[in-house]
Amino acid sequence: QLQLVESGGGLVQPGGSLRLSCAASGFTLDYYGIGWFRQVPGKEREGVSCISSSGRTTNHADSVKGRFTISRDNAKNTVYLQMNSLKPEDTAVYYCAVPTPDICVRSDWYSDYTLAIWDYWGQGTQVTVSS
């Protein structure tokens, strides 16, 4: 079975940090980019961060630039999202998915979801930022 599994969410105070993990089951991540999305209560799904298959290109939404970092460890078959300086508006369910083709090399990757087919969505992990 091909699947991505998100983990690492939780409750954190404003200004705090969390590291989310996206682990692949049933396939190898080496050849694929990975995108992180979030579903904000009362709003549409939002693209957050994306890393290319090579790991040499990363892109982030304007709302998280300078605060979030995406990275990958192919030996562990896992992609990470390091979230720093968290704000209440970061509260959401966070998901990861695989794009075909690898549009993570484009800075506008999240602006048009028709640029790629997104597969193997995980179950999501809840991030809540509150004092």
C-alpha positions in Angstrom: 0.0 0.0 0.0 1.3 3.4 -1.0 0.8 6.0 1.8 2.2 9.1 3.5 1.9 9.4 7.3 2.0 12.8 9.0 3.0 13.2 12.6 4.5 15.7 15.1 1.5 18.0 15.6 0.3 19.2 18.9 -0.5 22.2 21.1 2.1 25.0 21.3 2.2 28.6 22.6 2.7 31.5 20.2 6.3 31.9 19.4 7.0 28.2 20.0 8.2 25.5 17.5 7.2 22.2 16.2 8.7 19.7 13.7 6.3 17.8 11.5 7.3 14.5 9.8 6.0 13.0 6.6 7.0 9.4 6.3 6.4 7.2 3.2 5.1 3.7 3.5 5.2 1.2 0.6 7.5 3.3 -1.7 10.7 5.2 -1.8 10.7 9.0 -1.5 14.0 9.5 -3.3 12.4 10.2 -6.7 9.6 12.4 -5.6 9.0 16.0 -4.4 6.8 16.5 -1.3 4.4 19.3 -0.6 3.0 20.4 2.7 -0.6 21.8 2.9 -2.8 23.0 5.7 -6.5 23.2 6.1 -7.3 26.3 8.1 -10.7 26.4 9.9 -13.2 28.4 7.8 -10.7 28.7 4.9 -9.7 26.8 1.8 -6.7 24.4 1.6 -3.4 26.3 1.5 -0.1 25.3 0.1 2.6 25.8 2.7 6.0 24.4 1.6 7.5 22.2 -1.0 10.8 20.4 -1.6 12.0 19.0 -4.9 13.0 15.3 -5.3 16.7 16.3 -5.3 16.3 18.5 -2.2 18.1 21.3 -3.9 15.0 23.5 -4.4 12.6 24.5 -1.7 9.6 27.0 -1.9 7.3 28.4 0.7 4.2 30.4 0.9 4.6 34.1 1.7 2.8 33.6 5.0 5.5 31.3 6.4 8.7 32.5 4.7 11.4 33.0 7.2 9.7 30.9 9.8 9.2 27.4 8.2 11.9 25.2 6.8 11.4 22.0 4.8 14.0 19.3 4.5 14.3 15.6 3.6 16.2 12.6 4.8 16.1 9.9 2.1 17.8 7.4 4.3 14.8 7.6 6.7 12.3 8.0 3.8 11.0 11.1 5.5 10.4 14.8 4.8 10.3 17.3 7.7 8.6 20.7 8.2 10.3 22.7 10.9 8.0 25.4 12.1 9.4 28.3 14.2 7.9 31.5 15.6 4.4 30.0 15.4 1.4 32.2 15.3 -2.3 31.5 16.2 -3.1 31.8 12.5 -0.9 28.8 11.8 -3.5 26.6 13.5 -4.7 24.0 11.0 -4.6 20.4 10.1 -1.4 19.8 8.1 -1.1 17.3 5.2 1.6 16.1 2.9 1.3 14.8 -0.7 3.4 13.8 -3.7 3.2 15.9 -6.9 3.5 14.5 -10.4 5.4 16.1 -12.1 7.7 17.5 -9.5 6.5 21.1 -9.5 8.2 21.9 -6.2 10.9 23.5 -8.4 8.5 26.3 -9.2 8.0 29.2 -6.9 4.3 29.3 -7.8 3.8 25.6 -7.1 0.9 26.3 -4.7 -0.9 28.9 -6.8 -2.4 26.5 -9.3 -3.2 23.0 -8.2 -3.7 21.9 -11.8 0.0 22.1 -12.4 0.4 18.6 -11.0 -1.5 15.6 -9.8 -1.2 15.3 -6.0 -1.3 11.7 -4.7 -0.9 9.7 -1.5 -2.5 12.2 0.9 -1.9 11.3 4.5 -4.5 11.5 7.4 -3.1 14.9 8.6 -1.8 16.1 11.9 -3.4 18.8 14.0 -1.3 21.9 14.9 -2.9 24.3 17.5 -1.1 27.5 18.4 -2.7 29.1 21.5 -1.8 30.7 24.8 
